[in-house]
C-alpha cells in the first residue's frame, strides 16, 4: 500500500509549507533593497550577482554597476582572517547539498577592511542545487567602538580599584601583624585611611552600576517633590564643613520656582558631580543659579534650570563636544572621567537636557533643565 496525501472526502488536508522567499520577492513586499540597513548581495544559480544594494556599495566601496553581472567571487572578493579566499573555501554551489547557510563571521575585504558576513543558500527543493546565494554585510566599526569602549572601561576600573585595594590590604595586614607596636593615634590614622579607601571603592562600584543601567536603558527614576534650592544648600554646607571658604559659593534663586517632581537621590548625584567639578577643577567663586524656565519636554509649560559656573580657565572649545563622553577628564587632578557621563544619563532619564559652555567669568558653565513632571492627578 502506498502512502500519500489523502484526497478522500472529509480527509484532513495537510497544508504545504510556503516556498522560501528570495530577494526577488522583496518587490512583492513593497521593500526596496536600497532601503535595507545592511548590505545585501544576491547571486543567481550561475553565481552571477543580480542584486547589490546601496548599503553593500557603501560598505565595499564598489559601485553597483561594476558588481552586477559579475561572478560573486570577483564582485565580493572576501578572505578569512588567515588570508584564504572565502568563496573557494566554502564553495556554495558545489559543496554539501545539506547546507543552507553560513553563520555570521568576520571576513576581510580588499585593503584589510573587516566586515561581518552571513550567507544563505536558497534551494528550489530540499537537497537540490543552489538557486540563490543571499549574502548580508555589516560594518564592524560600530561594534569595534563598543568593544573598545568596554575595554577602556575595564582598564579604567582595574586601575582605579588597584590603588585603594592595595592600600586597604597593606594597612590591614600591617595592623594584624604588628597591632601592639602602634599607638592609638597611629591605629586611628590607618583605620581612617582604610575607611576612606573603602568609600572610594564603593563609589566606583556605584558608578559602574549607573553606567550599566544607563547603557541598557534601565535607569529608574522615582519621582518625589524636590526642593532644589535646599538640596544645593546642603551640598554647599558640606563643602564649608570640609574646609572650603563660605564666600566661595554664591547661590541665587529666582522666585517663584515651580514645584519640581524628580528623583531626589539622583538629583543629589547630579549636583554633587557638578559642584565637585567646579570646586576641584575651577577657580574663584562657584555660582549656582536656579531659575524657572520653559520645559524641555513637549506638553509641559515649565521646568527648572540649574546653572553651575566658576571663574577658572574653563573648558577648551575643541573639548566641548567630548565633555559628556566616558573617560573625559578636564584636568589631571584625578577622577575616573565617568561622572559627567552619568550626569547626562540621569538628566536625560528625567526627560531633561544638559549643556556646557563658557561662564561670564571665563570658567566652565554647566546648565541642566528638568521638566516639572508633576503626576497626572495633580495637573
N, C-alpha and C positions, 0 to 999 in steps of 0.2 A: 504494500500500500504506500502510495507516495504521500508526502507531507507537503502541503502548500497552503495558500490563503483560501479559506473557505468562502464560497460565493453563494452558499445555500441561503434561502430566505430566512431572515431573522438572525443569521450568523453575525457575530460581532466583527466589524471591520477594524483591523489594526492599521492606524494611520502610518504612512511612511514618513520618516524624518525629512525635513526640508533639505534640499540640496544646499551645500555650503555656498555662501555668497562670496563673490570675488570683488576686487576693487572696481571692476567694470559695472558692478551693481550700485556703486555709490551714487551715480546719477539718478537711479530709481528712488533713492532715499532723499534726494534733494541736497546732497552734500558734494561740494566741490573739493577735490583732493588738495587744492591750494589753501583751503581753509583749515586743514588739519594742523595741529600744533607740532606734530613730529614729522620727520622726513619719511616719505613713502615712495618706495621704488618697487615697481612690479615688472616681472619678466614673463613672457608668454611661454608656450610649450616648447619653443625652439630656443629659449634662452635670450630672446631679444627684449630690450627694455621698451615697455609700452606705456609706462607712467613714471614720471619723475617730477614730484610736486615742488612747490615753492620752498618749503622747509628743507627738502633734500638739496635744492640748489644752494640755499644759504649755508647749510652745514658742510657740503662738499666743495663749494666754490666752483661747481661745474654747471655751465648753462644747460637748461633743459634741452635746447635744440641739439647740443652735442651728445647728450646722453641717449635721447630717444632713437630707437632703431639699432643701437649698438648692442653687442653682447653684454650680458650682466657683468662678466668679469672685467671687461675693459671700461665700461661706464662706471663701475663701482669697484675699483681695484683695492680691495681690503686685504690686510695682512694681520696675522695674530701677533701677539707681543713677542714672539720668538722669530718674527720675520718671515713666516711661511705664508704663501698665497692662500687666502681663505677659501675661495671657490674651488680651487684644485683640491684642497684638503677635504672639504665637505662633500663635493660632487653631488649637488642637489638633484640632478636629473638622472644620474646613473647609480646612485647609492642604494641603500636598502629600501625596499618598497614599503616597509612598515613605518618609515619615518614620516612625521607630519610637521615637524617644527625644529628650530634651533633655539634653545633658550638664550636669554639676554646675556651678552658678554662684551667685554671691552676689546675693540679692534682698532687698527690704525689705518688712517687714510694716507695717501702720499704726502710726504713732508712731516710725518710723525704725529699728526693731529689725532687725538683719541676720541672715539665715538662709541656709544652703546648701540649694539645691533641685535635685533631679533628677526628671525625668519620663519615664515610659514609656508609649507609645501601643500598646495591645493591639488588634490587628485580628483578626476572625474568619477572614479569609483574606487572602492577600497582595494588597495594593493595595485591599482592601476598606475599608468605613467603620470608624471607630474604635469598638471595643466597650467598652473601658475606658480611662480615663486614671489611671495609678498615679503618685502623687507621694510622694516621700520628703523629709522635712525634717530638717535637722540644725542644732543650735545652734552658732553660731560662737564662743561665749565661750571654750571650751577652746582652740580654735585661736588665738584672739586672745591668750590668755595665753601660749601657746607662742611666738608671733611676737614678743610684747612682751619675753619673757624673752630670746629670741635677739638682739633689737635692743639690749637693755640690755647683754648680754654683749659684743657687738661694740663698743658705745660705751665700755664699761669697758676692754676690751683696747686699743682705739685710744688711749685716754687714758693707760693705764699704759705702753704702748710708746713713746709720743711723747717722754716725758721722758728715759729712758735713751738712746734712739737719737739724740736731739738732742745730748745730752752727748757720746756716742761720736763722732758726726760732727764736733762742734765741736773737741774735743781732737785728734782725728787730723788734721783739716785744718790746725789751728794748728801741730802738730808737723811736718807735712810742709812747710809753708810757711816756718817760722822755726826749724828744728831747731838751727842753730848759735847762736841767741840765748839758748837756755835752758841753765841749769846742769844737772848730772846729777840733783841733788835735785828740781828742777822737773820734769824729764822723768819721773822715777820717780813723782812725785805724780800727774802727768797719766795715766800708764800704769796706775797703781793704780786711779784713778777709772774709766778705760775698762774695766778688768778687772772691777770691781765692778758696773758697769752692764751689762756683757755677761752676768754671772751673773744679774742681775735679769731680763733678757730670757729667759734660759734657763729660769729658774724659772717665769716666766709661761707660756711655751710648754708646759712640763711640766704645769702646772695645766690648761691648755686641753685637752691630750690626755687627762688624767684625767677631766675633765668629759665629754668626748665618749664615753669608754669607759663611764663610769657611766650616762649617759643612755641609751646603746644596750644596756646590759646585757652589755658585752663586757670588763668589768674582770676580768683573770685573776689568780687567787691561786695562787701556787706555794708550797705548804706545806713547811716545814722545821722542825726543832726550834729554838725561840726561847727564849733566856734573857732574859726580860722585865726582870728586875732589872738585869742587866748592860747592857741596852740603855738603860734610864733613866739608869744611872750614866754612860754615855758622853756623853749629852746634857748632864748636869749639869757634867761636866768641861769640855766645850766652852764652856759659858757662863762658867765660872770662868776659863778661859784667855782669854776675850774681855773680862774685866774685872769680871764680877759677883762679889759677895762670896760666899764659900763657904757662910757661915752663912745665906744667904738661902734655901737649899734644904734640905728635910728629906725624906729617903727612908725609908719604913717598909715592911719586907717581912714578911709573915706566913709562917711555916714550918709544915709543908712545903707548897710550891706544886706543883700538878700539872704534869706535862710539857706544854708548850704547843707545838702544831704550827700555824704560821702563816707568812705571807709576811714574812720579816724586813725587807725594804726598805719594804713598805707599813706595817708596824708602826712602823718608824722615822719614816715620814712622819706618822703619827697622833701619835706622841709629840712630834715636832718642832713641829707646829702647836699642840698643847695647851700645851706648855711656853712657846712663844713668846707665845701669848696671855696666859698668866699673868704672864710677865716684863714684857711690853710694856704691857698694859692693867691689870694688877693692882698691888697694893701688898703690902708686908710679906713674910712667909715664904711660899714656894711649897712646898706639901706634896704629896708623891706617896705614896699608899698602894697597895700591891699585895697582894691577898688572894685566896685560893681562894673560889669561890662556886658556886652552882648554875648549871649550863649554861643558856644561853638557847635551846638547840636541843633539840628532842624526841629522846629516845633516848640522851642523854648525861647523866651524873650531875654532872660537874664542869666548871667553867670557871675563867677567871682574870679578876679585876676590877682595873682600874687607875683610881684617882681622883686628879685633879689639881685642887688648890684653892689659893686665895690669900686675902689679907686686905684686898683693896681694897673699892671701893664695890659691887662685884657687878653683876649684870645686872638691870635693872628688870623687875618682874613681867610687865608688859604686853609685853615683848620676848622672853620665854622661848620662845614658840612660833615665833619667827622666827629663832632663833639659827642653825639648820642650813639656812636657805634661802640661795640665791645673793645675793651683794652685801650681806649683813648685816654691818654694822660696829658694834662695841661702843663705839668712840670715834673721834675724829678724828686718831688717831695713825698714819695710813697703812694700807696693805694693800689688797688687791683685794676683800675680802669673799667670797672663794671658798674659803678654807682649810677652814672648818668644814663647808661643803657637801661637800667632797672627803673630809674625815674621816668623816663619816656614811656616805658611799658605800663607803669602804674597810671600815669596821667591818661594815656590813651584807653586803658581799660575802663576808666571813668567816663569816657566819651569826650575828654578834653584835649587840649593842644599845648605844646611847649615849644618855645623858640629861644634862640640865643643871639645876642648882638653885643654892641658896644654901649656901655653906660655913658651918661652925660659927663661923668667924672673921668672917663677914659678907661675904666676897668671893664670886667665882664658883666653882662646883664642877662639873667635868665628870667623868663616870664612864662608862667603856666596859667592856663584858664580852665576852670572846671564848670560844667553846667550845674545849675541849681539841683536838677534831678529830684525834685520833690515827688514823693509817692503819689499815685493816681488819686488816692482817697483824700489828699489834701488840696488837690487842684480843682 
